[in-house]
Amino acid sequence: MAGLIGSALDLRLTGGHVVHSLMPEFCDASSVYLLERWLQQENAYLTADPPQIEARRLALGAGFRSASEWESRLPLGEVVVFPRETPYARALATGRPQLLDAMDDHTSDRITASRGGDPGGLREALRSVSLLVVPLRLRDAAVGVIVCVRGPGRPPFVAEDAAHVETLAGRACVALDNARRYEHERRTALAIRTSLLPATAPEFEGCRIAHGYLPAGQDTVIGGDWFDVLPRPGHRVSLIVGDAMGHGPESAVAMIQLRTAVRTLAGFDIAPAELMQRLDALACDTPGASFATCMYAEWDARRHTCTVVAAGHPPPLIRGPDRTAGPLTLTSPGLPLGLGSGTYEPTVLEVSGPTLLVLYSDGLVESRHTDIDQGIARLVRALDTDASTTATGDGLAGAADVTGPDGLRELCEGLLREAAEVGSADDRTLLLAELTPTVD
């Protein structure tokens, strides 16, 4: 089990690898505690000999008595305050292992006072255990402890045992620090991604929305994909899906700048083609935005028109009142943004009845195993299948609606699930819009 330490960028999993590498050969129970301030802040280490220490229980393994009893009395994630006189605080303050031939009074009191007291003589049993507390030290600063317990019938811990756990602690500390840094970065990326997505699916005149996003993999939570739904002057609504090339921070920064630019341009009363031209000019001056693609659609429920402008992006899919789905034939596919082409041609679609508009990123239809044309055909078939089930009453809506209020969201989730099963090395973004012309 020790060989697994450092194999995962997950704090709890790494802590679990540490405790299980010590059990049952070396000890009967083991736990890992990390300083709460170190978990929350970069480079926040222990100050010299504090009156108390706050540490979070990261992992626990127990074979002494009942494992479920230990877990109920010592829950994972609990923040524990250790006074200065406890072996845990001493190990952290001095940087040296602490060996005890019995459980300290503070820990015994805390354990037996939790979860219904001491009906089974637990306090007496704790007097016959030996305890080893080894500090976790990173760059000569204590960040936590590994605790080992041996039950009755086993020899007490000695200096050689402490040296063994210190060696393990050195390796574990690097792995825990890597996992902590990764989780900080992941939380930051998730916060950025969440701030860029609409909190709810907005509704506009004659337009109902559903949207979804899947990152390329578990290790990537933010990339170059973006989408937006924005009101425009004259009761119109803009629907945008874009994709800045690449993954990671560079493409994310480019994506944020492009998204912000579109939001700014959408406030002006300019035609869709001119909006795309201005976005292209801005992308020329935006690092990392060259070759970004974008699909812009503007819906006017009162005029019954949907105007689409493409910048090198996969074509929208349309499912009209006849419930037949297919790619929209564009006047021009356009060139990607940031190339300074300066010319983008609109495609105007006349909408006579409830129509489903599907905008998406190439990650939804392209993978290592299928090219983009095959992926688009697969997406069209999924839309046709949904249309056939709803038309017969087996699906989520009646014949009058494209999908129904809840069905639009469920259709979006289903298409994303199917895309996840196919697999892709790219982010997958999907934006569905049910367009319903306003009746004068």
Beta strands, then each sheet from edge to edge (+ up, - down):
strand 1: 29-35
strand 2: 52-62
strand 3: 79-83
strand 4: 98-100
strand 5: 130-138
strand 6: 141-150
strand 7: 203-204
strand 8: 207-214
strand 9: 223-232
strand 10: 236-247
strand 11: 293-300
strand 12: 305-311
strand 13: 317-319
strand 14: 325-327
strand 15: 347-350
strand 16: 355-360
strand 17: 428-435
sheet 1: 3+ 2- 1+ 6- 5+ 4-
sheet 2: 7+ 8- 17+ 16- 13+ 14-
sheet 3: 9+ 10- 11+ 12- 15+
end
